[in-house]
Amino acid sequence: MELTEDQFLAQLMRHLLKSRGVDLSGYSPSFVLRAIKKRVGRSGALDQSDYLKKLLRSENETNELLNALSINVTEFFRDQGAFESFSAKVIRPLMAERVSAGGGVLRIWSAGCASGQETYTLAICLSEEMKRFPESGKLIMSITGTDISVSAIAKAKSGIYSIEELKGLPDNHLSEYFVEGPDGFEVIDRLRKRVRFAKENLLVRPGARFYDAIVCRNVLIYFSRQTHEVVLKNLHEALRLDGYLMLGRTEALMGALRSNFDVVDQENRILRKKR
Ligand SMILES: C[S@@+](CC[C@H](N)C(=O)[O-])C[C@H]1O[C@@H](n2cnc3c(N)ncnc32)[C@H](O)[C@@H]1O
């Protein structure tokens, strides 16, 4: 039976909400329809009903649709001031604490990292802060980037970016942390060895992980309020006591968890888990 456009859209939105927690109800319908029509054309589907069948069966098509909706958009040093603040208010005190303890591990999670620009930005921030602490060579630094999109994680693992994808990266960092190769600019080994990537769904409870800091930026904005709270609960659980959480500039804590964090920097959405 042929679906009306409204029925098609309603079923598609239900699928994204149920499978990914992504709530498109706040988006402009014309924007959503344009992106969907692009995917219907490119996927080889015969019509909207056929596309819906493909979408419900295929995780890959769900990722492609989210890509078409620009949900994987990212860049190096996105909102530069946020990373300056994160370096000064999070990395620096954590590094000072570990150095004065004579060593240890510093663990950061870049949750919803898309194609890795945010994760490598954090690796660059750590390297820059290490310059302030001559004894920091003894520390073990570990940054984990995770995302639900397999294609985004594959790109992040490659560590190779075109000049357009390096938008936002200061020139001095480009020459210090990348080498130019035949396929683009490649992250140097010194950064790469501190970084690992994995596919992971933020809606699934991660268990106790004891991260010192979690950066989860521009991810919650796509979620319904209910999903938002589930994800925040999972992030809270994955942080050690006194651990830091940085959200995107337009994101805020919602619900009961608000009282479990202190605000470190309101403008840059940096919070700290209460003891
Ligand atoms: C706009 S990008 C943000 C990338 C980066 N954090 C930044 O601020 O530039 C949002 C990312 O969240 C990911 N995402 C969406 N739902 C997710 C989920 N349930 N679990 C993990 N990642 C998810 C998307 O695949 C996408 O790569």
The ligand as a MOL file (V3000), in Angstrom:
LIG
                    3D

  0  0  0     0  0            999 V3000
M  V30 BEGIN CTAB
M  V30 COUNTS 27 29 0 0 0
M  V30 BEGIN ATOM
M  V30 1 C 27.3680 16.6500 15.2330 0
M  V30 2 S 28.3600 15.2630 15.5570 0 CHG=1
M  V30 3 C 29.3830 15.9050 16.8510 0
M  V30 4 C 30.8220 15.5520 16.6510 0
M  V30 5 C 31.7500 16.1770 17.6730 0
M  V30 6 N 31.4260 15.7620 19.0060 0
M  V30 7 C 31.7300 17.6820 17.5620 0
M  V30 8 O 31.2260 18.3780 18.4440 0
M  V30 9 O 32.2280 18.1900 16.5560 0 CHG=-1
M  V30 10 C 27.2690 14.1490 16.4550 0
M  V30 11 C 27.7780 12.7070 16.4780 0
M  V30 12 O 27.0000 11.9520 17.4050 0
M  V30 13 C 26.9220 10.6410 16.9010 0
M  V30 14 N 25.8130 9.9220 17.5470 0
M  V30 15 C 24.4850 10.0960 17.3430 0
M  V30 16 N 23.7870 9.2310 18.0910 0
M  V30 17 C 24.6980 8.5010 18.8010 0
M  V30 18 C 24.6000 7.4400 19.7430 0
M  V30 19 N 23.4040 6.9700 20.1260 0
M  V30 20 N 25.7450 6.9260 20.2560 0
M  V30 21 C 26.9460 7.3930 19.8540 0
M  V30 22 N 27.1150 8.3890 18.9730 0
M  V30 23 C 25.9950 8.9380 18.4390 0
M  V30 24 C 26.6940 10.8480 15.4120 0
M  V30 25 O 27.0030 9.6680 14.6750 0
M  V30 26 C 27.6410 12.0060 15.1280 0
M  V30 27 O 28.8840 11.5670 14.6710 0
M  V30 END ATOM
M  V30 BEGIN BOND
M  V30 1 1 1 2
M  V30 2 1 2 3
M  V30 3 1 2 10
M  V30 4 1 3 4
M  V30 5 1 4 5
M  V30 6 1 5 6
M  V30 7 1 5 7
M  V30 8 2 7 8
M  V30 9 1 7 9
M  V30 10 1 10 11
M  V30 11 1 11 12
M  V30 12 1 11 26
M  V30 13 1 12 13
M  V30 14 1 13 14
M  V30 15 1 13 24
M  V30 16 1 14 15
M  V30 17 1 14 23
M  V30 18 2 15 16
M  V30 19 1 16 17
M  V30 20 1 17 18
M  V30 21 2 17 23
M  V30 22 1 18 19
M  V30 23 2 18 20
M  V30 24 1 20 21
M  V30 25 2 21 22
M  V30 26 1 22 23
M  V30 27 1 24 25
M  V30 28 1 24 26
M  V30 29 1 26 27
M  V30 END BOND
M  V30 END CTAB
M  END
